[in-house]
Amino acid sequence: MPAKPRWVVLPPPEPELVREYAAAFGLAPVVVALALQRGYRDREQLEQFFYPRLKDLSDPHSLPGVETAVRRILEAVDRQEDVVLYGDYDVDGVSSLTVLHAVLSAYGLNPRPFLPTRLEEGYGLSVKGIENCIEDVPPGLLIAADCGTNSREEARMLREMGVDLIILDHHEPSPEGVAECVALVNPKLGEDFHYLCTAGVAFKVAHALLRARPVSGFDLKDYLDIVALGTIADIVPLEKENRLFARRGLAQLERTIHPGLVALKSVAGVTTPIRTHDVGFKLGPRLNASGRLDTALASLELLLCQDTGTARILAESLDRQNRERQELELATREDAERLIENLKPSQRSHGIVVGSRGWHPGVVGIVASRISKQYHRPTFIIGIDESGLGKGSGRSIPGVSLVEALDSCRELIVAGGGHEMAAGVSVREENLEAFRGAFLEHVASHADADSLVP
């Protein structure tokens, strides 16, 4: 049976404190009380929460790897090198490439963006993807965004080709080690910026570049709306600098200078004031639609587009693809729920793993998210292709790390990784049952009993 919600009521804060801060910030007491309950305890924290300012952004060089990345990028600028921008096909990946493309173009480079297709190259920095993006002449520099942290083989391949590699990513590093490259900028490798997605990482790298070498006429603030798209759509915690990116970015989105976003807002029916809900449920799904079904190139072209007519055509195309995605998602979810109901109770006691042929790999992540919330269980939904290879997405619940669970199942899967709460997996059809058993066993032995209670 689907899980039933259990409300947890936090203890109320001191009434005197609520009144003091409500008067100081000119806010309703209930709003201040909610912020205090969520851990914002002093005046400075509350001010940064309620009124985040760009001047509160930390020094971009405090993010490990940024200084080395900036030095190598500026070398590419000075030498006018060929640079490839290799991204992921979701909103975070496309947003990251948009920011990087804009700042590198401002320096006079002509970067070549490349987005892998879900069905041909698959997720991440892959051998097939490298072969397809490099074509005949290897670039001097390849910047991988929203992927690459654990791509050790691919990094070695690029070194042998004489291509320098910079990785901007936010996925969990593997216990087996990370890719060797010129610079790896990943907040998960440090302590202070673990909440950032790659759009935020790209912004900080761009910020560091412009501090080192300003460009007349280029204002990075014009791209805060792009950063907000990636930050909100990737469902990272809206805390600290992420909250600043979201708040300032949404305000920028209302007056955006980007024709693509003007057109996308129009087809999605988004009007002022723009909220996180508009990004999460209207703009984000449309930008994700092309990458889910085929290639995210149309989404990238839309964000980079400078022509209003072309932008309108691209936005309408994404809108149609989103409707197609919704139909595929509904059919897959109905199939998955039938399979779940047919499982024995012991086969879904601590987690859910189901797979089937014919499920489009572009919608399994959305289905996994919905089923995980419905049953309050860590969930993997896996689409199996004609060769018997299953590619799936997992979504978890607080207290259960999918990264740790996948690490415990390495002998049964082809590949897997991601975040604690969201991950991808590749598994052979003949190993699906064994993978389910190992996954449930790991959850049963590592999750607290309270974690499985909604």
Order of alpha helices (4+ residues) and beta strands (2+ residues): alpha-alpha-alpha-alpha-beta-alpha-beta-alpha-beta-alpha-beta-beta-alpha-alpha-alpha-alpha-alpha-alpha-alpha-beta-alpha-beta-beta-alpha-beta-beta-alpha
